[in-house]
């Protein structure tokens, strides 16, 4: 078996020239790394290391490519798109940092070095060299029975100091190289096939303390931020990557691309062993600070990987999600009729603005914009997902409904399924399919798709809130309301739509005072269903004047709603008990209800368990 030869080392290297270590020594070192508490990484990163080591030792180093790693380690399918899915590169960066940390701390005297060089995934295996006072000479290496290496002669620098200085030097050099490299897009496809922006340039976090170890934290946080931000497919993320060298005059300057309006930057301080991380988002044109956040952490209490993951998730949630910093600070959107020259990123802003008001005029403009974008960029999954919602709302909210064939529901499902085919891990595509399936009477499958999307991006509160809504309307009001509350807590800039849903959940659980408070806070005056829910809540609480106003407004917006009230409730997948509550509430609010409660008489309703309780059959059937 022939192992990969070590790199040529100069006199300052920590690797011993000569033959690589034998296989048994390499495997012993791999076991030490995997057993170390300092090698604190997710299971997928451990599998990554095991895979590349085993393949190399088996003589198959030539097979270790991004594609094979993605398929065999990370479970990607045969259609894995290496250009648009940076999973291997991101996890390789995490693995390199974890190995550097291990050799800096627990492994500072380990006899064998296992490294993953940048730009490749084939590991290097080398003996560690100990340095004496004379840098030109190397003492013989002696490995004791415990696997620790010691120098054969006295007077040498402590092994932990040599390892620490080496690792910090490597980290600082890598970080400075990253700092000097212009950003590259990591989520968008070629400009000819995908619309531009909105885009976010991720700048390296600055070391504000000057200590070399802070460079390690800064590089790690930047990598984790990149991993979190790229999950939001509406955004083009620009990251700094190693390259042969920046063009003259471009080092340190953010690259300008069409639609590049935002910059994320920050700094890290280390004082008394504690970290303070500051982050801010700037408008790329004016340099106005749009958002800033500060986070404190103690590496002595939690593993650094956990700290990086938590802070990156908080920042990504605040910045990149649909009602975060970027989508609530859009560039000027031109009024009036859209033309083919309209920037495609306008459609994303129009869509999310529509979702905050659910208004007929905004619906028409967003639909027209997205139909043009999908015609120009038929491979853009997120645009198809958004368009699916607008087609669905023609039916469920009766907004700008087009007659003829295919029907709105057929068009909505076709758009959602196309989005998922184009990008199976696009959360917005899966969310659209979930919602279309829910309103097509396939509630169980819809909730399965929603759970899958949530696993892909737990920080996407737009998905989390809507998933909670369908869990609640399927009968599990307790759990559904909890998910909606979690989404609202993570994103204070959430749409009022979710406040209205939470008000309905409170009403269905008999929390009348809370329902009143929530419905008054929901600013959805142009949304018809808001007025229906408000009338039910106000009527139950004896607020006759407010109930009458809400009733009159709803009937003006949806005059034919009660011609098929049973059908409206069925399409929303309310179970029989919840339908009875809503029918009685509508009668109490003075709506012209033309339906019968059939088997659900007053005595049965009074004896039924509370909605969402442990004895509720609807809850037991939900995930």
C-alpha positions in Angstrom: 0.0 0.0 0.0 1.3 3.4 -0.9 0.3 6.4 1.2 0.4 10.0 -0.1 3.9 11.5 0.4 4.2 14.3 2.9 4.7 17.8 1.7 8.3 19.3 1.6 8.9 21.0 4.9 11.3 23.8 5.7 13.2 24.2 8.9 10.3 25.8 10.7 7.9 22.9 9.9 6.5 20.6 12.6 6.4 17.6 10.3 9.3 15.2 10.1 10.6 14.5 6.5 10.9 11.0 5.4 8.5 8.0 5.0 4.9 8.5 6.3 3.8 6.7 9.5 2.6 3.1 9.1 -1.1 2.4 8.9 -1.4 1.2 12.5 0.1 4.4 13.8 -2.3 6.5 11.6 -5.3 4.5 12.8 -4.2 4.8 16.4 -3.9 8.6 15.9 -7.4 8.7 14.3 -8.8 6.9 17.4 -7.1 9.4 19.7 -8.6 12.3 17.7 -12.1 10.9 17.7 -12.0 10.1 21.4 -10.8 13.6 22.4 -13.2 16.1 24.0 -11.4 18.9 22.1 -12.5 17.3 18.8 -16.0 18.6 19.3 -17.8 18.4 16.0 -21.1 17.0 14.7 -21.3 13.3 13.7 -21.3 14.2 10.0 -17.9 15.8 10.3 -16.5 12.8 12.2 -17.8 10.5 9.4 -16.1 12.9 6.9 -12.7 12.4 8.6 -13.2 8.6 9.0 -14.1 8.3 5.3 -11.2 10.2 3.9 -8.7 8.4 6.1 -10.1 5.0 5.3 -10.2 5.7 1.5 -6.6 6.9 1.6 -5.3 4.0 3.6 -7.1 1.7 1.2 -5.3 3.2 -1.8 -8.3 5.0 -3.1 -7.2 8.6 -2.6 -7.9 9.4 -6.2 -11.6 8.8 -5.5 -11.8 11.5 -2.8 -13.6 14.3 -4.7 -16.3 16.7 -3.6 -18.9 14.7 -5.5 -18.0 11.3 -3.8 -17.8 12.9 -0.4 -21.2 14.6 -0.9 -22.9 11.3 -1.9 -21.1 8.8 0.4 -20.8 11.0 3.5 -23.6 13.6 3.4 -26.2 11.5 1.7 -26.7 13.7 -1.4 -28.3 11.9 -4.4 -26.8 11.3 -7.8 -28.1 14.7 -9.0 -26.0 16.6 -6.5 -25.1 20.0 -7.9 -21.6 20.9 -6.8 -21.9 24.5 -8.0 -25.0 25.4 -5.9 -24.5 23.1 -2.8 -21.4 24.1 -0.8 -21.9 21.4 1.8 -18.6 19.6 1.2 -16.5 22.8 1.2 -18.2 24.1 4.3 -17.8 20.9 6.3 -14.2 20.5 5.1 -13.5 23.9 6.6 -15.1 22.9 9.9 -13.1 19.7 9.9 -9.8 21.6 9.3 -10.5 23.9 12.1 -11.4 21.1 14.4 -8.1 19.3 13.6 -6.2 22.5 14.2 -7.9 23.0 17.6 -7.1 19.4 18.5 -3.4 19.7 17.7 -3.3 23.1 19.5 -4.8 21.6 22.7 -5.2 17.9 23.5 -3.0 16.7 20.6 -0.1 19.1 21.0 2.3 16.1 21.7 0.6 13.6 19.4 3.2 11.7 17.4 1.3 11.7 14.1 -0.2 14.6 12.2 -3.4 14.1 10.2 -4.1 17.2 8.0 -6.7 18.0 5.4 -4.9 20.5 3.1 -6.9 23.5 1.8 -8.1 23.1 -1.8 -8.3 19.2 -1.5 -9.9 16.5 0.6 -7.2 13.9 0.6 -5.5 13.8 4.1 -1.7 14.0 4.7 -0.2 11.8 7.3 3.2 12.9 8.8 5.4 12.3 11.8 5.6 15.3 14.2 9.1 16.8 14.5 10.4 18.2 17.8 12.7 21.2 17.7 15.7 21.9 19.8 17.6 25.1 20.4 19.4 24.3 17.1 16.7 24.7 14.4 18.9 22.8 11.9 18.9 19.6 13.9 16.1 17.2 14.8 16.2 14.9 17.8 15.2 11.2 17.3 11.5 10.7 18.0 10.7 8.3 20.8 7.1 7.1 21.2 6.3 5.8 24.6 3.7 3.1 25.4 1.0 5.8 26.1 1.4 7.3 22.6 3.2 10.5 23.8 6.3 11.7 22.0 9.4 12.9 23.8 12.7 14.3 22.7 15.8 12.1 23.2 17.9 14.9 24.5 17.2 17.7 27.1 17.1 21.4 26.6 14.3 21.4 24.0 11.2 23.7 23.8 8.1 22.1 25.4 6.1 20.1 22.9 2.8 21.9 23.8 4.5 25.3 23.1 5.8 24.2 19.7 2.4 22.8 18.7 0.6 25.9 20.0 2.8 28.3 18.1 2.6 26.3 15.0 -1.1 26.0 15.0 -1.6 29.7 15.8 0.8 30.6 13.0 -1.1 28.4 10.6 -4.5 29.8 11.7 -3.3 33.4 11.5 -1.8 32.8 8.0 -5.0 31.2 6.8 -7.1 33.9 8.3 -5.0 36.7 6.7 -5.2 35.0 3.3 -8.9 34.7 3.6 -9.1 38.4 4.6 -7.2 39.4 1.5 -9.3 37.4 -0.9 -12.3 39.0 -2.7 -15.7 37.4 -2.0 -17.2 34.8 -4.3 -20.9 33.9 -4.6 -21.6 30.5 -3.1 -25.4 30.1 -3.5 -26.2 31.5 -6.8 -25.9 29.7 -10.1 -24.4 31.2 -13.3 -25.6 34.6 -14.0 -27.1 33.4 -17.2 -29.5 31.0 -15.5 -30.4 32.7 -12.2 -31.6 36.1 -11.2 -29.3 38.4 -9.3 -29.6 39.2 -5.6 -30.5 40.4 -3.1 -27.0 39.6 -2.0 -25.0 39.8 1.2 -21.2 40.1 1.4 -19.9 38.3 4.4 -16.7 40.0 5.6 -14.2 38.4 7.9 -14.8 39.2 11.6 -12.1 41.4 13.0 -9.8 40.4 15.8 -10.3 43.3 18.2 -8.1 42.0 21.0 -4.9 41.2 19.1 -4.4 37.8 20.7 -3.5 35.2 18.1 -6.1 32.7 19.4 -8.9 35.1 18.5 -8.1 34.6 14.9 -9.2 31.0 15.4 -12.6 32.1 16.8 -13.0 34.6 14.0 -12.3 32.1 11.3 -14.6 29.6 12.9 -17.5 32.0 13.3 -17.2 33.2 9.7 -17.3 29.6 8.4 -20.4 28.8 10.6 -22.1 32.0 9.5 -21.5 31.0 5.9 -23.1 27.5 6.5 -26.2 29.1 8.2 -26.7 31.9 5.7 -26.6 29.7 2.6 -29.6 27.8 3.9 -31.7 30.9 3.0 -32.1 30.4 -0.8 -33.7 33.8 -1.5 -30.3 35.3 -0.7 -27.0 35.3 -2.7 -24.2 35.0 -0.2 -20.8 36.4 -1.1 -17.9 34.7 0.8 -14.2 35.1 0.7 -12.5 32.0 -0.6 -8.8 31.0 -1.2 -7.7 31.9 -4.7 -4.3 32.2 -6.5 -4.4 35.9 -5.4 -6.6 38.9 -5.7 -6.4 41.2 -8.6 -4.2 44.3 -7.9 -6.0 46.9 -5.9 -8.9 44.5 -4.8 -7.6 43.1 -1.6 -10.0 43.6 1.3 -12.7 45.3 -0.9 -16.1 43.7 -1.2 -16.9 42.5 -4.7 -19.7 44.4 -6.4 -22.3 42.3 -8.2 -25.8 43.3 -9.5 -28.1 43.6 -6.5 -25.3 43.6 -3.9 -26.6 46.0 -1.4 -25.7 44.5 2.0 -22.6 43.8 4.0 -22.3 41.7 7.2 -19.3 42.4 9.3 -18.3 42.3 12.9 -15.5 41.8 15.5 -14.5 39.6 18.4 -12.9 40.6 21.7 -11.3 38.2 24.3 -11.1 39.6 27.8 -10.7 37.6 31.0 -11.3 34.4 29.1 -14.7 35.6 27.8 -15.7 36.4 24.3 -17.8 39.3 23.1 -19.0 39.1 19.5 -20.5 42.1 17.7 -22.1 41.9 14.3 -23.8 44.5 12.1 -25.4 44.8 8.6 -24.7 47.8 6.5 -26.3 49.1 3.3 -23.7 48.4 0.7 -24.3 51.7 -1.1 -24.7 54.2 1.7 -22.8 52.3 4.6 -25.8 53.0 6.8 -26.0 50.5 9.7 -29.3 48.7 9.4 -28.9 46.3 12.3 -26.4 45.5 15.0 -26.2 42.8 17.6 -23.9 41.8 20.5 -23.4 38.3 21.9 -21.3 37.1 25.0 -19.9 33.6 25.5 -17.4 31.8 27.7 -15.4 29.1 26.0 -14.7 27.6 29.4 -18.4 26.8 29.9 -19.3 25.6 26.4 -17.4 24.0 23.5 -16.3 26.6 20.9 -18.2 24.8 18.2 -21.5 25.1 20.1 -20.8 28.8 20.7 -20.1 29.4 17.0 -23.2 27.5 16.0 -25.5 29.3 18.4 -24.3 32.8 17.6 -24.3 32.1 13.8 -27.8 30.9 14.0 -28.9 34.0 15.9 -27.3 36.3 13.4 -28.5 34.4 10.4 -32.1 34.4 11.8 -32.0 38.2 12.4 -30.5 39.0 9.0 -31.5 36.6 6.3 -35.0 35.3 6.8 -38.0 36.7 5.0 -38.9 39.3 7.7 -35.3 39.9 8.9 -33.0 42.9 8.3 -32.6 42.5 4.5 -36.2 41.9 3.5 -37.5 44.7 5.7 -35.0 47.2 4.2 -35.6 46.7 0.5 -34.1 49.0 -2.2 -36.6 51.3 -3.8 -39.2 49.3 -5.8 -40.4 51.2 -8.8 -44.2 51.8 -8.7 -46.5 51.1 -11.6 -46.6 48.4 -14.1 -43.6 46.1 -14.2 -41.7 45.4 -17.4 -39.1 42.9 -18.4 -36.4 45.2 -17.4 -37.5 45.1 -13.7 -34.7 43.7 -11.5 -35.6 40.2 -10.5 -34.8 40.8 -6.8 -37.8 43.2 -6.8 -40.0 40.2 -6.9 -38.8 38.8 -3.6 -39.4 42.1 -1.8 -42.9 42.4 -3.4 -43.8 38.8 -2.4 -42.8 39.3 1.2 -44.5 42.7 1.4 -47.7 41.0 0.0 -47.4 38.4 2.8 -47.5 41.1 5.4 -50.7 42.7 4.2 -52.4 40.0 2.0 -54.0 42.6 -0.2 -55.5 42.1 -3.7 -53.4 44.9 -5.3 -50.1 43.6 -3.8 -51.1 40.1 -4.8 -51.5 41.1 -8.5 -48.2 43.0 -8.7 -46.2 40.2 -7.0 -47.9 37.5 -9.3 -47.1 39.5 -12.4 -43.5 40.0 -11.3 -42.9 36.4 -10.5 -44.5 35.1 -13.7 -42.0 37.3 -15.6 -39.1 36.0 -13.5 -40.0 32.3 -14.0 -40.2 32.9 -17.7 -36.8 34.5 -17.8 -35.2 32.1 -15.3 -37.1 28.8 -15.5 -34.5 27.1 -13.2 -35.0 29.4 -10.2 -36.7 27.3 -7.6 -37.5 30.0 -5.1 -39.4 32.1 -7.6 -41.5 29.1 -8.5 -42.2 28.5 -4.8 -43.3 32.1 -4.3 -45.5 31.9 -7.4 -47.1 28.8 -6.1 -48.3 30.7 -3.0 -49.8 33.4 -5.2 -51.7 30.9 -7.3 -52.9 29.2 -4.1 -54.2 32.5 -2.7 -56.4 32.9 -5.8 -58.4 30.0 -4.4 -58.1 30.1 -0.6 -58.4 33.9 -0.3 -60.3 34.6 -3.6 -57.7 37.2 -4.7 -57.5 38.0 -8.4 -58.8 34.6 -9.4 -58.3 33.7 -13.0 -61.0 31.7 -14.7 -60.6 28.8 -17.1 -58.1 25.9 -17.0 -55.9 25.0 -15.3 -57.5 26.0 -12.0 -55.6 27.9 -9.4 -55.0 24.8 -7.3 -53.6 22.9 -10.3 -51.3 25.8 -11.1 -50.2 26.1 -7.4 -49.4 22.5 -7.1 -47.5 22.4 -10.4 -45.4 25.4 -9.4 -44.6 24.0 -6.0 -43.7 20.5 -7.4 -41.5 22.1 -10.0 -39.7 24.2 -7.3 -39.0 21.0 -5.3 -37.7 19.1 -8.4 -35.4 22.0 -9.2 -34.0 22.2 -5.6 -35.1 19.4 -3.3 -33.5 21.1 -0.3 -34.9 24.6 -0.9 -36.9 25.3 2.3 -39.2 27.8 0.5 -40.0 25.2 -2.2 -40.8 22.6 0.5 -42.9 25.2 2.4 -44.9 25.9 -0.7 -45.5 22.2 -1.4 -46.5 21.7 2.3 -49.1 24.4 2.1 -50.5 23.4 -1.3 -50.8 19.8 0.0 -52.5 21.0 3.1 -55.2 22.8 1.2 -55.6 19.9 -1.2 -56.8 17.7 1.7 -53.5 15.9 2.2 -52.8 17.1 5.7 -50.6 14.2 6.8 -48.3 14.4 3.8 -48.2 18.2 4.2 -47.0 17.9 7.8 -44.4 15.3 6.8 -43.0 17.7 4.2 -43.0 20.5 6.8 -41.0 18.5 9.3 -38.5 17.8 6.5 -38.1 21.4 5.7 -37.8 22.4 9.3 -34.9 19.9 9.7 -33.1 21.5 6.7 -33.2 25.0 8.3 -34.4 25.3 11.9 -33.7 29.1 11.8 -36.3 29.8 9.0 -39.1 31.3 11.1 -41.3 31.8 8.0 -41.4 28.1 7.6 -41.7 27.4 11.3 -44.7 29.7 11.7 -46.6 28.3 8.8 -45.8 24.7 9.8 -47.1 25.5 13.3 -50.3 26.9 11.8 -51.1 23.7 9.9 -50.2 21.5 12.9 -52.7 23.6 14.9 -55.5 23.6 12.3 -55.1 19.8 12.0 -56.3 19.6 15.6 -53.1 19.9 17.8 -53.6 23.5 18.9 -51.2 23.3 21.8 -48.2 22.1 19.8 -49.1 24.3 16.8 -49.4 27.4 19.0 -46.0 26.6 20.6 -44.4 26.4 17.1 -45.9 29.7 16.1 -44.7 31.3 19.3 -41.2 30.0 18.8 -41.2 31.5 15.3 -42.4 34.9 16.6 -39.8 34.9 19.5 -37.0 34.2 17.1 -38.0 37.0 14.7 -39.6 40.1 16.2 -40.1 41.4 12.7 -42.5 38.6 11.8 -45.6 39.1 9.6 -48.9 40.0 11.4 -50.3 36.9 9.6 -48.7 34.8 12.4 -50.1 37.0 15.1 -53.5 36.4 13.6 -53.0 32.6 13.5 -51.9 32.7 17.2 -55.1 34.6 18.0 -57.1 31.9 16.4 -55.2 29.2 18.3 -55.9 31.1 21.6 -59.6 31.3 20.7 -59.8 27.5 19.9 -58.2 26.7 23.3 -60.6 29.0 25.2 -58.0 31.6 26.1 -60.3 34.5 25.3 -58.4 37.4 26.9 -55.2 36.4 25.1 -57.1 36.0 21.9 -58.5 39.6 22.2 -55.0 40.9 22.9 -53.5 39.1 19.9 -56.2 39.9 17.4 -55.9 43.6 18.3 -52.1 43.5 17.6 -52.5 41.8 14.2 -52.4 44.6 11.6 -54.2 42.9 8.7 -57.1 45.2 7.9 -57.0 44.3 4.2 -57.1 40.6 4.8 -60.6 39.1 4.9 -60.0 36.1 7.2 -58.6 38.4 9.8 -62.0 40.1 10.2 -63.8 36.7 10.4 -61.5 35.6 13.3 -61.8 39.0 15.0 -65.6 38.8 14.9 -65.6 35.3 16.5 -63.2 36.5 19.3 -65.0 39.8 20.0 -68.5 38.1 20.0 -67.4 35.4 22.6 -66.0 38.1 24.8 -69.2 40.2 24.7 -67.6 43.0 22.7 -70.7 43.6 20.5 -69.7 46.8 18.8 -66.3 45.5 17.7 -67.8 42.2 16.6 -70.4 44.0 14.5 -67.6 46.1 12.8 -65.5 43.0 12.0 -68.6 41.1 10.7 -69.6 43.9 8.4 -66.0 44.2 7.0 -65.7 40.5 6.4 -69.0 40.3 4.6 -68.0 43.2 2.4 -64.7 41.5 1.4 -66.1 37.9 1.1 -69.9 38.2 0.5 -70.2 34.6 -0.8 -68.2 32.9 2.0 -71.1 31.4 3.8 -72.7 29.9 0.7 -70.3 27.0 1.2 -69.2 27.4 4.8 -68.8 23.6 5.3 -66.6 23.5 2.3 -64.4 26.3 3.5 -63.9 24.5 6.8 -63.2 21.2 5.2 -60.6 22.7 2.8 -58.7 24.0 5.9 -58.7 20.5 7.4 -60.5 21.4 10.7 -61.6 18.2 12.4 -65.3 17.7 13.3 -65.0 19.0 16.9 -63.2 22.2 15.8 -65.7 22.8 13.0 -68.4 22.7 15.6 -66.6 25.4 17.6 -66.2 27.6 14.6 -69.8 27.1 13.4 -71.2 28.0 16.9 -68.8 31.0 17.0 -70.0 32.2 13.6 -73.6 32.0 14.7 -72.8 33.8 17.9 -71.0 36.6 15.9 -74.2 37.0 13.7 -72.9 35.6 10.4 -75.5 34.1 8.0 -74.5 30.5 8.7 -76.5 27.9 6.6 -75.2 24.6 8.1 -76.2 22.0 10.6 -74.1 20.6 13.4 -75.3 17.1 12.7 -74.1 14.8 15.5 -72.4 17.5 17.4 -75.2 18.8 19.7 -74.6 21.1 22.6 -74.3 18.3 25.1 -71.6 16.5 23.1 -69.7 19.7 22.7 -69.8 20.5 26.4 -68.6 17.0 27.3 -65.7 17.0 24.7 -62.1 17.4 26.0 -60.4 20.8 25.5 -58.9 21.3 22.2 -55.3 20.2 22.1 -55.6 18.3 25.4 -54.1 14.8 26.0 -57.6 13.2 25.6 -58.2 14.9 22.3 -58.1 12.3 19.5 -57.0 14.9 17.1 -53.9 15.6 19.1 -53.0 11.9 19.4 -53.1 11.6 15.7 -50.7 14.5 15.1 -46.9 14.2 15.1 
